Amino acid sequence: MATNGSRRRVLVIDDSHTVRRSAEILLAQGGCEVLLAADGFEGLALVASERPDIVFCDLQMPRLDGWRTCAIVRRHPRFR
């Protein structure tokens, strides 16, 4: 369910600037509001504060990888 009219709020979590920028361009062209995070910790903060409709998360990232990021989100009752 979109929280801002008809635009979907999408969070892209990836440690690659190129991947984040490419995803941002493509998703924005598709009419999405795009949020970007460079790692899992930054992504978790944005999930909590911005409540995106969907999250695209790289699995292999330094600091907090995508597997653990997704597990944390799924365990939290607010985001199930």
N, CA, C and O atoms as a GROMACS GRO file, in nm:
protein
  320
    1MET      N    1   0.085  -0.117   0.000
    1MET     CA    2   0.000   0.000   0.000
    1MET      C    3   0.089   0.123   0.000
    1MET      O    4   0.176   0.137   0.086
    2ALA      N    5   0.069   0.210  -0.092
    2ALA     CA    6   0.148   0.332  -0.101
    2ALA      C    7   0.105   0.429   0.007
    2ALA      O    8  -0.013   0.445   0.036
    3THR      N    9   0.205   0.493   0.067
    3THR     CA   10   0.177   0.584   0.178
    3THR      C   11   0.170   0.728   0.134
    3THR      O   12   0.135   0.815   0.213
    4ASN      N   13   0.204   0.757   0.010
    4ASN     CA   14   0.211   0.896  -0.037
    4ASN      C   15   0.138   0.910  -0.170
    4ASN      O   16   0.200   0.934  -0.274
    5GLY      N   17   0.007   0.894  -0.167
    5GLY     CA   18  -0.069   0.899  -0.290
    5GLY      C   19  -0.051   0.769  -0.366
    5GLY      O   20  -0.062   0.661  -0.308
    6SER      N   21  -0.024   0.779  -0.496
    6SER     CA   22  -0.009   0.659  -0.578
    6SER      C   23   0.137   0.617  -0.594
    6SER      O   24   0.164   0.513  -0.653
    7ARG      N   25   0.229   0.696  -0.543
    7ARG     CA   26   0.371   0.662  -0.556
    7ARG      C   27   0.414   0.562  -0.449
    7ARG      O   28   0.389   0.581  -0.330
    8ARG      N   29   0.478   0.457  -0.493
    8ARG     CA   30   0.533   0.358  -0.400
    8ARG      C   31   0.664   0.410  -0.344
    8ARG      O   32   0.745   0.468  -0.416
    9ARG      N   33   0.685   0.389  -0.216
    9ARG     CA   34   0.810   0.427  -0.151
    9ARG      C   35   0.899   0.303  -0.148
    9ARG      O   36   0.865   0.202  -0.085
   10VAL      N   37   1.013   0.310  -0.216
   10VAL     CA   38   1.103   0.196  -0.230
   10VAL      C   39   1.237   0.230  -0.167
   10VAL      O   40   1.294   0.336  -0.191
   11LEU      N   41   1.288   0.138  -0.085
   11LEU     CA   42   1.419   0.153  -0.024
   11LEU      C   43   1.516   0.058  -0.094
   11LEU      O   44   1.489  -0.062  -0.105
   12VAL      N   45   1.628   0.111  -0.140
   12VAL     CA   46   1.734   0.031  -0.201
   12VAL      C   47   1.854   0.035  -0.107
   12VAL      O   48   1.909   0.141  -0.078
   13ILE      N   49   1.895  -0.084  -0.060
   13ILE     CA   50   2.011  -0.095   0.029
   13ILE      C   51   2.120  -0.168  -0.048
   13ILE      O   52   2.106  -0.286  -0.080
   14ASP      N   53   2.229  -0.100  -0.077
   14ASP     CA   54   2.340  -0.161  -0.151
   14ASP      C   55   2.466  -0.082  -0.124
   14ASP      O   56   2.464   0.041  -0.118
   15ASP      N   57   2.577  -0.152  -0.107
   15ASP     CA   58   2.704  -0.084  -0.080
   15ASP      C   59   2.768  -0.027  -0.206
   15ASP      O   60   2.864   0.049  -0.197
   16SER      N   61   2.716  -0.061  -0.322
   16SER     CA   62   2.768  -0.008  -0.448
   16SER      C   63   2.694   0.120  -0.486
   16SER      O   64   2.572   0.120  -0.506
   17HIS      N   65   2.768   0.229  -0.497
   17HIS     CA   66   2.708   0.355  -0.539
   17HIS      C   67   2.646   0.342  -0.678
   17HIS      O   68   2.539   0.396  -0.703
   18THR      N   69   2.711   0.270  -0.767
   18THR     CA   70   2.661   0.252  -0.904
   18THR      C   71   2.526   0.180  -0.904
   18THR      O   72   2.434   0.220  -0.975
   19VAL      N   73   2.515   0.075  -0.825
   19VAL     CA   74   2.389   0.000  -0.819
   19VAL      C   75   2.280   0.088  -0.759
   19VAL      O   76   2.168   0.091  -0.810
   20ARG      N   77   2.311   0.158  -0.650
   20ARG     CA   78   2.210   0.246  -0.588
   20ARG      C   79   2.162   0.351  -0.688
   20ARG      O   80   2.042   0.374  -0.701
   21ARG      N   81   2.254   0.414  -0.757
   21ARG     CA   82   2.219   0.521  -0.852
   21ARG      C   83   2.137   0.466  -0.968
   21ARG      O   84   2.038   0.527  -1.009
   22SER      N   85   2.177   0.350  -1.022
   22SER     CA   86   2.102   0.288  -1.133
   22SER      C   87   1.960   0.252  -1.090
   22SER      O   88   1.864   0.277  -1.163
   23ALA      N   89   1.949   0.192  -0.972
   23ALA     CA   90   1.816   0.156  -0.921
   23ALA      C   91   1.732   0.280  -0.899
   23ALA      O   92   1.613   0.282  -0.930
   24GLU      N   93   1.794   0.385  -0.846
   24GLU     CA   94   1.722   0.510  -0.821
   24GLU      C   95   1.665   0.566  -0.952
   24GLU      O   96   1.549   0.607  -0.957
   25ILE      N   97   1.745   0.568  -1.056
   25ILE     CA   98   1.701   0.622  -1.185
   25ILE      C   99   1.585   0.540  -1.240
   25ILE      O  100   1.483   0.595  -1.280
   26LEU      N  101   1.601   0.408  -1.243
   26LEU     CA  102   1.498   0.320  -1.300
   26LEU      C  103   1.368   0.325  -1.220
   26LEU      O  104   1.259   0.333  -1.278
   27LEU      N  105   1.380   0.321  -1.089
   27LEU     CA  106   1.259   0.323  -1.006
   27LEU      C  107   1.188   0.458  -1.012
   27LEU      O  108   1.065   0.463  -1.014
   28ALA      N  109   1.264   0.566  -1.015
   28ALA     CA  110   1.204   0.700  -1.026
   28ALA      C  111   1.132   0.714  -1.160
   28ALA      O  112   1.025   0.774  -1.167
   29GLN      N  113   1.192   0.661  -1.265
   29GLN     CA  114   1.126   0.665  -1.396
   29GLN      C  115   0.995   0.587  -1.394
   29GLN      O  116   0.902   0.617  -1.469
   30GLY      N  117   0.988   0.485  -1.308
   30GLY     CA  118   0.866   0.406  -1.293
   30GLY      C  119   0.765   0.469  -1.198
   30GLY      O  120   0.660   0.410  -1.170
   31GLY      N  121   0.796   0.588  -1.148
   31GLY     CA  122   0.701   0.659  -1.064
   31GLY      C  123   0.716   0.635  -0.915
   31GLY      O  124   0.627   0.672  -0.838
   32CYS      N  125   0.826   0.573  -0.873
   32CYS     CA  126   0.846   0.544  -0.731
   32CYS      C  127   0.922   0.657  -0.662
   32CYS      O  128   1.003   0.727  -0.722
   33GLU      N  129   0.893   0.672  -0.535
   33GLU     CA  130   0.976   0.756  -0.448
   33GLU      C  131   1.087   0.664  -0.398
   33GLU      O  132   1.058   0.559  -0.341
   34VAL      N  133   1.212   0.702  -0.417
   34VAL     CA  134   1.324   0.613  -0.389
   34VAL      C  135   1.405   0.664  -0.270
   34VAL      O  136   1.443   0.781  -0.264
   35LEU      N  137   1.430   0.574  -0.177
   35LEU     CA  138   1.518   0.600  -0.063
   35LEU      C  139   1.641   0.513  -0.080
   35LEU      O  140   1.631   0.400  -0.128
   36LEU      N  141   1.758   0.565  -0.043
   36LEU     CA  142   1.884   0.492  -0.064
   36LEU      C  143   1.960   0.476   0.066
   36LEU      O  144   1.963   0.566   0.149
   37ALA      N  145   2.022   0.358   0.083
   37ALA     CA  146   2.106   0.331   0.199
   37ALA      C  147   2.230   0.256   0.151
   37ALA      O  148   2.222   0.170   0.064
   38ALA      N  149   2.345   0.289   0.210
   38ALA     CA  150   2.473   0.231   0.167
   38ALA      C  151   2.508   0.103   0.243
   38ALA      O  152   2.599   0.031   0.201
   39ASP      N  153   2.438   0.073   0.352
   39ASP     CA  154   2.464  -0.052   0.424
   39ASP      C  155   2.342  -0.089   0.507
   39ASP      O  156   2.244  -0.015   0.512
   40GLY      N  157   2.349  -0.204   0.571
   40GLY     CA  158   2.236  -0.254   0.647
   40GLY      C  159   2.195  -0.166   0.764
   40GLY      O  160   2.076  -0.151   0.792
   41PHE      N  161   2.292  -0.108   0.832
   41PHE     CA  162   2.259  -0.021   0.946
   41PHE      C  163   2.182   0.103   0.900
   41PHE      O  164   2.081   0.140   0.960
   42GLU      N  165   2.230   0.164   0.793
   42GLU     CA  166   2.161   0.281   0.738
   42GLU      C  167   2.022   0.240   0.688
   42GLU      O  168   1.925   0.313   0.705
   43GLY      N  169   2.014   0.123   0.627
   43GLY     CA  170   1.886   0.072   0.579
   43GLY      C  171   1.786   0.050   0.690
   43GLY      O  172   1.669   0.084   0.676
   44LEU      N  173   1.831  -0.009   0.802
   44LEU     CA  174   1.742  -0.031   0.916
   44LEU      C  175   1.688   0.100   0.970
   44LEU      O  176   1.570   0.109   1.007
   45ALA      N  177   1.772   0.201   0.976
   45ALA     CA  178   1.726   0.332   1.023
   45ALA      C  179   1.618   0.387   0.931
   45ALA      O  180   1.519   0.444   0.979
   46LEU      N  181   1.635   0.371   0.800
   46LEU     CA  182   1.535   0.421   0.706
   46LEU      C  183   1.407   0.339   0.710
   46LEU      O  184   1.298   0.394   0.694
   47VAL      N  185   1.418   0.209   0.731
   47VAL     CA  186   1.297   0.126   0.745
   47VAL      C  187   1.215   0.177   0.863
   47VAL      O  188   1.093   0.190   0.853
   48ALA      N  189   1.282   0.206   0.973
   48ALA     CA  190   1.211   0.251   1.094
   48ALA      C  191   1.152   0.390   1.077
   48ALA      O  192   1.040   0.416   1.122
   49SER      N  193   1.226   0.480   1.013
   49SER     CA  194   1.179   0.619   1.007
   49SER      C  195   1.089   0.648   0.887
   49SER      O  196   1.000   0.733   0.896
   50GLU      N  197   1.111   0.580   0.777
   50GLU     CA  198   1.039   0.613   0.653
   50GLU      C  199   0.931   0.514   0.614
   50GLU      O  200   0.846   0.545   0.530
   51ARG      N  201   0.931   0.395   0.673
   51ARG     CA  202   0.830   0.292   0.645
   51ARG      C  203   0.809   0.268   0.495
   51ARG      O  204   0.699   0.291   0.445
   52PRO      N  205   0.912   0.224   0.423
   52PRO     CA  206   0.896   0.201   0.279
   52PRO      C  207   0.796   0.089   0.250
   52PRO      O  208   0.771   0.003   0.335
   53ASP      N  209   0.739   0.093   0.130
   53ASP     CA  210   0.646  -0.011   0.089
   53ASP      C  211   0.718  -0.140   0.054
   53ASP      O  212   0.664  -0.249   0.073
   54ILE      N  213   0.840  -0.127   0.003
   54ILE     CA  214   0.920  -0.244  -0.035
   54ILE      C  215   1.067  -0.209  -0.019
   54ILE      O  216   1.108  -0.094  -0.031
   55VAL      N  217   1.147  -0.314   0.009
   55VAL     CA  218   1.292  -0.296   0.026
   55VAL      C  219   1.364  -0.391  -0.068
   55VAL      O  220   1.335  -0.510  -0.072
   56PHE      N  221   1.459  -0.336  -0.144
   56PHE     CA  222   1.551  -0.416  -0.224
   56PHE      C  223   1.684  -0.411  -0.151
   56PHE      O  224   1.737  -0.303  -0.127
   57CYS      N  225   1.738  -0.528  -0.116
   57CYS     CA  226   1.857  -0.531  -0.030
   57CYS      C  227   1.963  -0.623  -0.090
   57CYS      O  228   1.937  -0.740  -0.118
   58ASP      N  229   2.082  -0.568  -0.108
   58ASP     CA  230   2.198  -0.648  -0.149
   58ASP      C  231   2.227  -0.748  -0.038
   58ASP      O  232   2.210  -0.715   0.080
   59LEU      N  233   2.269  -0.867  -0.072
   59LEU     CA  234   2.296  -0.967   0.030
   59LEU      C  235   2.440  -0.962   0.080
   59LEU      O  236   2.466  -0.991   0.197
   60GLN      N  237   2.533  -0.926  -0.006
   60GLN     CA  238   2.674  -0.923   0.033
   60GLN      C  239   2.720  -0.780   0.051
   60GLN      O  240   2.755  -0.711  -0.045
   61MET      N  241   2.719  -0.736   0.178
   61MET     CA  242   2.764  -0.601   0.211
   61MET      C  243   2.852  -0.610   0.335
   61MET      O  244   2.835  -0.700   0.417
   62PRO      N  245   2.944  -0.517   0.350
   62PRO     CA  246   3.025  -0.514   0.473
   62PRO      C  247   2.940  -0.463   0.590
   62PRO      O  248   2.829  -0.413   0.571
   63ARG      N  249   2.992  -0.475   0.708
   63ARG     CA  250   2.929  -0.433   0.833
   63ARG      C  251   2.807  -0.516   0.867
   63ARG      O  252   2.814  -0.599   0.957
   64LEU      N  253   2.698  -0.498   0.800
   64LEU     CA  254   2.576  -0.575   0.826
   64LEU      C  255   2.523  -0.621   0.691
   64LEU      O  256   2.472  -0.541   0.612
   65ASP      N  257   2.535  -0.751   0.664
   65ASP     CA  258   2.496  -0.801   0.532
   65ASP      C  259   2.343  -0.804   0.516
   65ASP      O  260   2.269  -0.784   0.611
   66GLY      N  261   2.301  -0.830   0.394
   66GLY     CA  262   2.159  -0.828   0.362
   66GLY      C  263   2.078  -0.936   0.432
   66GLY      O  264   1.963  -0.914   0.467
   67TRP      N  265   2.139  -1.053   0.452
   67TRP     CA  266   2.069  -1.161   0.522
   67TRP      C  267   2.032  -1.119   0.662
   67TRP      O  268   1.918  -1.138   0.706
   68ARG      N  269   2.128  -1.061   0.734
   68ARG     CA  270   2.101  -1.019   0.872
   68ARG      C  271   2.009  -0.898   0.876
   68ARG      O  272   1.924  -0.887   0.965
   69THR      N  273   2.024  -0.808   0.781
   69THR     CA  274   1.935  -0.692   0.774
   69THR      C  275   1.790  -0.737   0.760
   69THR      O  276   1.703  -0.691   0.833
   70CYS      N  277   1.766  -0.827   0.666
   70CYS     CA  278   1.629  -0.878   0.644
   70CYS      C  279   1.577  -0.954   0.765
   70CYS      O  280   1.460  -0.943   0.800
   71ALA      N  281   1.664  -1.031   0.830
   71ALA     CA  282   1.622  -1.106   0.948
   71ALA      C  283   1.579  -1.012   1.060
   71ALA      O  284   1.480  -1.038   1.129
   72ILE      N  285   1.652  -0.903   1.079
   72ILE     CA  286   1.616  -0.806   1.182
   72ILE      C  287   1.481  -0.743   1.152
   72ILE      O  288   1.397  -0.728   1.241
   73VAL      N  289   1.460  -0.706   1.027
   73VAL     CA  290   1.332  -0.645   0.988
   73VAL      C  291   1.218  -0.744   1.009
   73VAL      O  292   1.114  -0.708   1.064
   74ARG      N  293   1.237  -0.867   0.968
   74ARG     CA  294   1.131  -0.967   0.978
   74ARG      C  295   1.097  -1.002   1.122
   74ARG      O  296   0.982  -1.035   1.151
   75ARG      N  297   1.195  -0.995   1.212
   75ARG     CA  298   1.170  -1.028   1.354
   75ARG      C  299   1.095  -0.918   1.426
   75ARG      O  300   1.032  -0.944   1.529
   76HIS      N  301   1.100  -0.798   1.376
   76HIS     CA  302   1.035  -0.686   1.445
   76HIS      C  303   0.885  -0.689   1.416
   76HIS      O  304   0.846  -0.687   1.299
   77PRO      N  305   0.800  -0.693   1.519
   77PRO     CA  306   0.655  -0.704   1.498
   77PRO      C  307   0.596  -0.593   1.412
   77PRO      O  308   0.498  -0.615   1.341
   78ARG      N  309   0.652  -0.474   1.419
   78ARG     CA  310   0.600  -0.360   1.345
   78ARG      C  311   0.616  -0.376   1.193
   78ARG      O  312   0.539  -0.318   1.116
   79PHE      N  313   0.716  -0.454   1.150
   79PHE     CA  314   0.747  -0.462   1.008
   79PHE      C  315   0.716  -0.597   0.944
   79PHE      O  316   0.748  -0.617   0.827
   80ARG      N  317   0.656  -0.686   1.015
   80ARG     CA  318   0.623  -0.816   0.957
   80ARG      C  319   0.526  -0.797   0.847
   80ARG      O  320   0.485  -0.894   0.783
   0.00000   0.00000   0.00000
